[in-house]
Amino acid sequence: MRGFYAGLTAIGLALSLPGAALAEEADLAAGEKLFARCKACHTLDEGGKNGIGPNLHGIFGSTAGTREGVTYSKAMKAKGEEGLVWTDETLSTYLERPAAMVKGTNMAFPGLKKPEERASLIAYLKRETDAE
């Protein structure tokens, strides 16, 4: 009987490896789909133009409200002056409900309630902006 369970464990492990790779791809694919909502205001290319919102290339590790050529709300500029730096964690909090984190933000986006959606979008942003 021990051999039977060992065999099942081995099969389960073998089946889970491709599934893990597919899940990672699915997360990035989901992130790409989610970013389609962001394209109206943001670009990702290095040296790309700002839209209504800032170009997001280099966003990870940057201080909020400091990109040149962008008209930020007073609230976003104040957050930057207070030391808000964009990390996976701070971006996730912001993307959950931007107006709750930065009261008075110009960003009209209502947010992403599901943590897995925020994680997918952040993973996609990191890949597309060479942040990894």
C-alpha positions in Angstrom: 0.0 0.0 0.0 2.9 2.3 0.7 4.1 2.0 -2.9 0.6 2.9 -4.1 0.6 6.2 -2.1 4.2 6.9 -3.2 3.1 6.4 -6.8 0.2 8.8 -6.4 2.5 11.4 -4.8 4.9 11.1 -7.7 2.1 11.5 -10.2 0.6 14.4 -8.4 4.0 16.1 -8.3 4.6 15.5 -12.0 1.2 16.9 -12.8 1.6 20.0 -10.6 4.8 21.2 -12.2 3.3 22.0 -15.6 0.3 23.4 -13.9 2.5 25.8 -11.9 4.1 27.0 -15.1 0.7 27.5 -16.7 -0.6 29.4 -13.6 2.3 31.8 -13.9 1.6 32.4 -17.6 -2.1 32.8 -16.8 -1.3 35.4 -14.2 0.8 37.4 -16.7 -1.9 37.0 -19.3 -4.5 38.2 -16.8 -2.3 41.1 -15.9 -2.0 42.0 -19.6 -5.8 41.9 -19.9 -6.2 44.1 -16.8 -3.7 46.6 -18.1 -5.9 47.1 -21.2 -8.0 49.3 -18.8 -5.0 51.3 -17.9 -3.8 52.0 -21.5 -6.2 55.0 -21.9 -4.0 56.9 -19.4 -0.7 55.1 -19.0 2.2 53.8 -21.3 4.9 51.3 -20.4 7.7 51.8 -22.9 11.0 53.2 -21.7 11.1 56.8 -22.7 7.4 56.6 -23.6 5.1 59.6 -23.4 3.0 60.4 -20.5 -0.7 60.3 -21.0 -3.3 61.6 -18.7 -1.3 59.6 -16.2 2.5 59.1 -16.1 4.4 56.6 -18.2 4.9 53.7 -15.8 8.4 52.5 -17.0 10.6 52.7 -13.9 7.7 53.1 -11.5 9.0 50.5 -9.1 11.3 52.2 -6.6 10.2 55.7 -7.7 8.7 58.4 -5.4 5.0 59.1 -6.0 4.0 62.3 -7.7 7.4 63.2 -9.0 7.5 62.4 -12.7 8.2 65.4 -14.9 5.6 66.4 -17.4 2.7 65.0 -15.4 0.0 67.1 -13.7 -0.5 65.4 -10.4 -3.1 66.2 -7.8 -2.0 68.1 -4.7 -2.8 64.9 -2.7 -0.4 62.7 -4.9 2.4 65.3 -4.6 1.9 65.4 -0.8 2.1 61.6 -0.6 5.4 61.8 -2.5 6.7 64.5 -0.1 5.7 62.2 2.8 7.9 59.5 1.3 5.6 57.2 -0.6 7.7 55.0 -2.9 6.1 52.6 -5.3 6.8 49.0 -4.4 4.8 45.8 -5.0 3.0 46.4 -1.6 2.3 50.1 -2.0 1.1 49.7 -5.5 -1.2 46.8 -4.5 -2.7 49.0 -1.8 -3.1 51.9 -4.2 -4.6 49.7 -6.9 -7.1 48.2 -4.5 -8.8 51.6 -4.1 -6.8 54.6 -5.2 -9.1 57.2 -3.7 -8.8 55.5 -0.3 -5.0 55.6 -0.2 -4.6 59.0 -1.8 -7.7 61.0 -0.9 -8.0 63.6 -3.6 -6.1 61.7 -6.3 -6.9 62.6 -10.0 -7.0 58.9 -10.9 -10.7 58.0 -11.6 -10.0 54.2 -11.6 -12.2 52.6 -8.9 -9.7 49.9 -8.1 -9.2 46.1 -8.2 -10.8 44.4 -5.2 -9.3 40.9 -5.8 -5.7 40.4 -4.5 -5.0 38.0 -7.3 -5.9 40.6 -9.9 -3.6 43.2 -8.3 -0.8 40.6 -8.2 -1.3 39.7 -11.8 -1.3 43.3 -12.9 1.8 44.1 -10.8 3.6 41.0 -12.2 2.8 42.2 -15.8 3.9 45.7 -15.0 7.2 44.4 -13.6 7.8 42.3 -16.7 6.9 45.0 -19.2 9.0 47.7 -17.5 12.1 45.5 -16.9 11.6 45.9 -13.1 12.4 42.2 -12.2 
